[in-house]
Amino acid sequence: MTAWVKSQTDAKAAQLILQQQYKHLVRTGNGPLPSLRDVGFRQYSQFEEDGILLYLFAIIPPESRTCLELCAGTGIECNTANLIINHGWWGHLFDGDPDNVTRGRAFYAHHKDTFLRPPNFNHAWITAENVDQLVADSGLSGRVDLLSLDMDGNDYWIWKALEIVEPTVVVCETHNTIPPDLALTIPYDPSFQLGSFDDDFRGASLKAMTNLGRAKGYRLVGTHRYGFNAFFVKNGVADALLPEVSPEQCAADPYTKWAQATRWQQAKNRAWVEV
């Protein structure tokens, strides 16, 4: 066994052990559950979403182990890769860059944990007008366990338009440069494409996504330690174990405070839409 294969096997085994420990805590009630900011780690995700999702789905038993990711990039570094590779989930991934899709398909087709059933990786430019049809054409409808949304643009409008699936958990990127009491998004533009991450006129605030989630029947249960990747859970699912938190509570981390103090003044007069 090569060192790389051994490290991957060890990482998977460690995750399975950790998952069982979380389940034991829930089952026995022996001690308080950790907060979302205490459980994060990165295996394939950009930040620590892998650990948070492992924790959430130890508390919430997945129904079908099905995940949908919109704007997955290559699918190698994304929020669903760890679940697909290490936990046997069935993935439906989308990206607007054909090169990303080609790389992702090749990666999963040759990976020893996914070559028999690689995720359904689709090339498409996602808009509010076509998102439901694209997801339907991929073979999804009704209940799914996870939706991951990270578009750096029309995130609010795409989630608002997405009706064909009902995810149990939603993870989405928000724009934490915007203060937590403001529900703002960029105006809808189906051709929007972010030119530079230095441009703060993109995405939507945590308050905007929280309001939208509430209208769709979801509650905000927390963010990762940098405050901009947010996690929502369907109301009626593990309400006592995963209570609702406010955008203000999620904005208390040092990075979010720094982002708002140093960048919001330059961005606040752009053509934001209040929602």
N, C-alpha and C positions, 0 to 999 in steps of 0.2 A: 504494500500500500504506500503510495507516495505521500510526502508530507502534506501536500495540498489537499488530497482526498481525505487524509486523516483529520486535518483541521476542519474540513467541511462536515465530516461525520461527527466529530466531537461537538461542533456548534449545534448540529441538529439534535444530538442526544441531550445537550444542556438545555435546549429549548423545551424538549418534551418533559424533562424533569421539572423545570420551572413551571410549566403549564400545569402539571399535576399538583404542584405545591399550591398554586393559586386555587385550583379546584378544591383542594383539601381545606383551605382557609374558608372558602364559601360554604362547603358542606358542613363543617364542624362549628363555624362561628368562633373559632379560637383566635381572638385578637382582631384588631381593625385591619381592613384592607388598605394596601398602599394607595397613594394618590397617583394619578397618571404621570406626574412629573418624576416619580420615583421608579418607574418601571421601564423607561425607554432604553432601547439599544438599537444599534444599526447592524443589520446583516446585509440586506440589499437595498434598504431605503436610503434616501439622501441624508436624513437626520436620524431620529430615534423612533420613527413610526412603527418599525417592526416589533419592538418590545411592547409598545402600547397596544398594538392590535393583538399580539399574543395574549396580553392580559385581558383585554376586552372579551376576546372569544374564549377565554377560560371561564369567565363569568357568564357569558351568553353562549350557550351551546349553539354552534352553527347548524342550520337546518339542512343545507345542501352543499356547503363548502363551495359556494359560487361567488365569484367576485367580478366586478366590472370596474375597469380603470379607463378614464377618459384623459387623453394626453399622457400616455405612458412612456414617452420617449422611446428608447430602445427596449424597454421592458426589463433591462438588466439591473438598473438602479431605479426602482419605483416602489410604490407602497404595497403592491400585491405579489411581487416576486417571491418573497420569503414564504408566504402562504402557499403559493403554487409549488415551489421547489421542495420545501421542507415539511409541508403539512398536507400535501395531496389535494389542494384546492383546484377547482376548474375555473380558469380565467378567461375573460373576454376583454381584450386590450385594444385600444384605439390610439392612433397617432396620425398627425397630419403630414409628417415627413416620410416619404417613401423609403429613404435610406435607413431611417430608424426602424421601420417595420421589417425591412430585409435583414438587418442585423439581429433584431429580436427573434424573428422566426428561426434564423440559423442557430442562435444561442440555445433556444429551447429544444430545437430538433436534435441537437447533439448533446444536450445535458443528460447525464445518466438518470436523473430523477424525473425527467419530463419527456424523454424521446418517444415513449409509447403513447403519451397523450399530451402533446404540447398545447399551450393555450391558444385560443382562437384570436389571432392577431390581425387586426384590420387596419387598412390604410383609408383614412377619411378625414376631410376637413369638417369639423363638427360645428354646427350652428343650432340656434334655437329652433329653426324650422325643420331640421333633418334629424335631430338627435334621437327622437323616438323611433323613427323608421330605421336608422342605422343599428340601433340596439336590437330592434325586432329582427332585422335581417341577420344579425349575429346569432340569433336563436334564444334571446332572453326576453322574458316577460314575467310579470308578477313578482313574487318574493325572491330576493337575492340577499345574501348575507352582508355584502360589503360593496359600497360605491366609493371610489377614490376619484377625486376631481382636482386637477392642478393645471389650470390653463394660463395663468398669468394674464388674464384678460376678461373674457366674458363668463367667468365662473358663476356669478350670480344668475345671469340670464339663462345659462345652460341648465343649471339645477332647477330653476323655476320651470323651465319648459319640459324637463324630463318627467314623464308620467307613466311610462310603460312598465317601469320596474319600481318595486317598493323595497329599498334596502333596509336592513335592520340597523346597520351602522354606516355612517357617512364620515369620511375624512376628506377635508378640503383645505386648500391653502387660502388664507385670508391676507389682507394687507395691513400689517400692524403698525405701519407708519401713521395710519389714520387713528385719531383718538378713540377710545372705547365707547364713548357716548354718542358717536356719530354713525348713522346708518347710510353709508355712501358706497356707490359703485360707479364705474365708468359707464357712459351711455352705451347702449347696445349697438355694436357694429359687427356684422357677421364676418367681415374681412379683417378684423383687428388682429394685428400681429405685433408683439412687443419687440421694439427695436433694441433696447438696452435695459439691463436691470438697474441702471442708474436712473432711469426714468420712473418716477414713483406714480405716474398716472396710469394705473393698471389695477385690475382685480377689484375686490370689494372688501369693505371693512368687516371685522368680526361681528360687529353689531348688525350689519346688513344681513350677513349669512345666518346669524342667530334669529333674526326676525323672520327670514324666509323659512328656516328650519321649523320654527314654531308654527308657522302657517301650514306647513306640510305635516305636522305631527311629530316633530323631533325636538329634543332638548340638547343643549350644549352641555357636555360632561367634562370638558377640559381641553387643554392644548398641550403641545410639547413644550419643552423648556424655553424655547425662543418665542413662543407666544403666537406664531402665525399659522401653524398647522393645527386645525381645530377638529374635534371629534364630536359627532352627534349620534345619539341613540334614539330609536323609535320609542315614543311614549308607550307605556305599558310593558316595556321590556326592562327587567332588572331595575325598576325605578328606585327601590330602596338601596340597592347596592351601588348604583351609579347615579347619584343625585345631580340635579341641574346646578350649574354654576353660571355666573354672570360674565359678560365681556370684561367688566372692570376687574373682577378677580383674576382673569387670565392675563391682564395687562400689567401685572405687578412685577414681572421679571425684569432684570437689568437690561436685556437686549431691547425689549419693547420700549422701555422708558427712554433708552438712548435713541432709538429710531424716531420716536415721536419728537424728542427734543431737538434733534439735529436735522430732520428731513421734512417734517410736516409743514413748516413755514413756507418752504419753496413750492410745495405741492397743493396747498389748501385752496388756492384761487383758480385751480384748473376746473374744467367743466364737469364736475362730479354731479351725479344724480342722487337725490335723497330718496330712500326707499323705506 
